[in-house]
């Protein structure tokens, strides 16, 4: 298969790091998945060290061979992808419309044989009890076996075991870019 672009989406946000506000274009092709910052948006990526992100041009390239699993989920900006790599990194892209799911799923299944495409159902209960899972460098808080939120462990500054069933997690905001 040639290196043609099979799918392209505009106005997609790179959300791998919390608080990144860079929009660009995502492409899925036979060689992998790519995201490129729109004109003037690469400035918003200064100071980040996201594996696969090339600065100063603001390009993220995820090679087909490094893809482990792709998840579709509801996010604040509509819908998003969580792209899990074999190296343990989870890249997030969001800003998709609900009806983009089918074309992305079909393309992933067609060209990335063996890479699962899953729909990740998010818990909306608002409870403050549940279970935690650790995946790569993220902690996922689950309620009724559904993820409620993910927390990058790099932002955890302290934990405290209050009793055998209660843990408090103190978070530190990300350092200002500069």
N, C-alpha and C positions, 0 to 999 in steps of 0.2 A: 504494500500500500504506500502511496506517495505521501509526502509531508504536507498535504493539502489541509486547509482549514475547513473543518466540517461544521462547526458551530461558532457563532460570535455573539457576544452580548455587550452592550454599552451600559454605562452608568452603574457599574458594579464596584462595590467597596471592598478594599482589602481590609479584612477584620482579624487577621492572624494575631496581631498585637491589640490589646484593648486600647481604646481611645484614638486609634488611627482614623483619620478622616481624609483618606485619599481615594478618589474615585478614578475608575479607568475602564478598560475594555478587557474582557475575558475571552479567551479562545480555547476551544477543544479541538485538537487535531490528532493525527495518528501518532505523533511523537510524544504527546503529553498534553498538559494543561498549562496555559500561560495567562498572565495578567500583566497589563502595561498601564501605568499611570497616564491619565489624560494630560494634555498640555498644561503646564503650570502646577500640576498636582504632585510631582516628584519631590518638591520642596517639603511637603508634609511628611515625607518618609525619612528626612535627615535624622541621623543618630540611631536609627533602628538597625538591629542585627538579626534579621529574619533569614534563616537558612533558605537559599535559593533566590533571594532578592538581590538584584544587581543595582547598585547605586553608582552614579547619580541619575541614571536614566529611569529608574523606577520600574524595573521589569522583574517579575517573578516567573521562573520557569520550573515546572515540575515534570520530570521525565517519566514517561510511561512505565519504565522498569522500576521506579521507586514508589509507584502508587500501590497502596495496600487495600484501601476501602474508601468509598465516597458516600457521604450521608447528606440527605436533603432534610431541612428542618425549617420550621417557622422561626423568624427572627424579628427584631424591632423594625427593620427596613423591608418587611415583606417576607421573603424566603431566602435561605442561604445554603451554601455547600460547606461541609466539613470534609476536607480532603486529608485522609490519614496516609502518611508515608511509611515506608518500611524502616526508615531511620527514626521513627517515633514522633516526628513533628506532625501537628495537626494545623493545617492551613485553613483559614476561613475566608470565604468570599460571600458577600450578601448584597441584596438589592434586586433579586430576581422576582419575577411575577409568578403567581401560582401556576399559570398555564405553561411556564417554562419547564416544569418538572418532567413532563413526558418526553420532550425532545432531548433533554440532557440525559435522562435515564436510557432512552433508546440508543443514543450515541455512545454512551459509556459501555453499554452491553455489546454494541457492535464492534467497537475498536479496542477496548481494553479487556480482552477476554480474561476471565478469572478475577477481575476486580469487582467486588460486590457493590451494588448501588442499593442503599437502604433508605427508608423513610424513618427519620428519628422523631418520634412523638414526644412532645414536651409536656411536662406536668404543669398545670395551671392552678393547682389547689391553693398555693400560698401558705402552706404549712411550714413550720420551722423545725420539724422533725423528719427524719428519714435516714437514709444510708448514704455513705460516700464510697465512691470508686476512684481509683487513680489510674489515669491513662496517659502515658508519656509524662509531660510536665504539668498536667492539669488534674485538678480534683473535680469530680462531678458529684453534685448533690442530687440524690434521687428520692422521689416520693412515689409510692406505689409502683416501684420498678421503672419509672419514667424519669429522665433527666429533668431537673428544674433549672439548674444553672451550672456553668463551668467556672472554675476559678484557677487562673494560672498560679502555680505554686510560687513563682518568683515574687508575687505580691503578698504572700503570707509572711508576716513579720514575727508572729508569735502564736502559740496555741496553748490552751490550758484545759486539763482534764478536771472539770468541776466535780463530777462524780462518775460512777461507772457507766452511766448512760448519757452523759452530757459533756460536750466539748465546746469551748469557745475558740473562735478563730479571729485573730486580729490581722487586719490588712493594712498595707502601706500603699499609698497611691503611687503610681509610676512617677519616676523622676522626670522633671521637665526636660524637653528636648532643647538642645542648645549647642 
